[in-house]
Amino acid sequence: MQNKKTSKRKEKKELVADWSSLIRVFIRPENEASKNILVKYMRPILFGLHDFLNQHVGVTRKVSLKDMSTCFTNSIINEQPEKNLDSLITDLIENIAPHAVNIASPYFVGHMTSAIPFFMVHLKTIVTALNQNVVKLETSKIVSVLERQVLAKMHRLLYRQEDSFYDENIQNPNTTLGCFVEDGTLANLTALWAARDNLFAPREGFEGVEREGILAAYNAYGIKRCVVLVSRLGHLSIRKAGGLLGLGNKNIIPVDVDNNNRIKLDSLNNIIKDIKENEKNTKILAIVGIAGTTETGTVDPLEELGNICAENKIHYHIDAAWGGPTIMSKKYKGLLKGLKLADSITIDGHKQLYMPMTCGMVYFKDSRYMDAVAYHSTYINRPGSVDLGIKSIAGSREANSIILDSALKIMGTQGYALLIEHGIETAAEFAQEIKNRPDFQLITEPQLNIITYRICPLRIQQKLAEAIPEQRKAINQRLNEITRIIQILQREAGKSFVSRTTLISENNLQEEIVVFRCVIMNPLTDITILGKVLDEQKKIYKMILPEDRL
Ligand SMILES: Cc1ncc(COP(=O)(O)O)c(C=O)c1O
């Protein structure tokens, strides 16, 4: 992996870790050469790696992971320095960056990770340079109040409460509108953690689940099991939360979805009814609605779910990690109707808020809801302080709020709306393109900006429609195999990237259907590029099946 230029460039003088060179590192680059290298590379980094990456890679370079791994087999940390700053930065830029994934490429349309505006690199650099620790006021000061403000801005966007609500809560150290966490996984965990602790709150003879544990909680509340209901397209983080919170992840009950991949309300109601009537020892901790499922981007009927939760007095969590920012689009915010009914909402900044990795957030309708998960100690996070670590899973934490607040100021809701609308409208255009091409079959109509499809020539589609169940199953198995191979070959070719997943067919057979999954969030991705992605898939298909004998 070392290119010729750098392998020739031998370290001239022996490097030694001594006190004086160490101290210099804390003040400025170690020498003029290092400074020049930093400035040389900071320019393309600050103004976007695009040009640099485009010269070197499409989406990935055609080097196998296995070959790469042979260059990474050294497990020894040297006692003395191996490299100085300038050769290290050169190495990262010339030897590591070109082999990373160019997620900024408009041909990278496979995951919920994409290009970010170039100014995010500046904002991240400022956060790193300040290196505040928002676990406590003493290491963050103004950032603690800035964080409360931006949490209130986001809360208002999602919940649209009265001015007086925000006046009362925005800088109130005793209340919490939400919190920053590492990612969507921890946001979902935090929401269910708070829900669990509110459900099993202290009562006579019981000090609460957080203190006494899940077994004591079940005993105190006279139950044997606690469940969470979510569509079977729920993100795996909900199951992780089930494990971590002591509920057991088999108690995260998957609910059927309809033809549009939205949770089936009659199935949900039946499960609730069944538990109420026949399982007196079971409690429903929460119902989770999804605003943008990971695999198909569909939005559950949020309003109806809210009404079911209210009727049955169940905590209502909405996982809007993906689709939440749609609320900023006047054109499409109707898709999230009912969002404000949620007791808690997950949002991911590193998804459709286009922030750098990573920024999860969770918001609560009730500003006292997180009291149940508060922790104090004598040296930080004392009761009544503004320390933001009091109610967060994380201890030390970077000042992501600076990035979010700045991005919201730079973009405005209108800026984000334009990005969201581009994604939704390009996905709709792409769906039409797929329908127009006789070799492709659209599997899910996009509601937001995620679309699934496969190669399935019209002739085979007709055959499938007429086939008896066994034949149908056999054809689908063959198609699954082909989709898998095409996806791998396209990924390995490195020009473009579409992911794949397995959906359960909507017919009675409940068959597994392997599909291409395309996530359109890069504003530079357009229908021409997507057409080329389809052309490439068709070419691979023709290559692996030259006679079209499916
Ligand atoms: C709907 C949904 N929720 C939660 C998550 C978890 O987010 P993260 O990867 O940031 O932990 C994802 C990630 O894809 C998601 O799509």
The ligand as an ORCA input file, in Angstrom:
! r2SCAN-3c Opt
* xyz 0 1
  C     -34.393      4.095     11.789
  C     -33.045      3.994     12.439
  N     -32.945      4.063     13.772
  C     -31.771      3.972     14.399
  C     -30.610      3.805     13.701
  C     -29.305      3.687     14.427
  O     -28.502      4.767     14.138
  P     -26.940      4.748     14.408
  O     -26.320      3.962     13.317
  O     -26.604      6.196     14.382
  O     -26.707      4.135     15.738
  C     -30.651      3.723     12.306
  C     -29.432      3.528     11.524
  O     -29.406      3.241     10.387
  C     -31.905      3.826     11.658
  O     -32.021      3.742     10.332
*
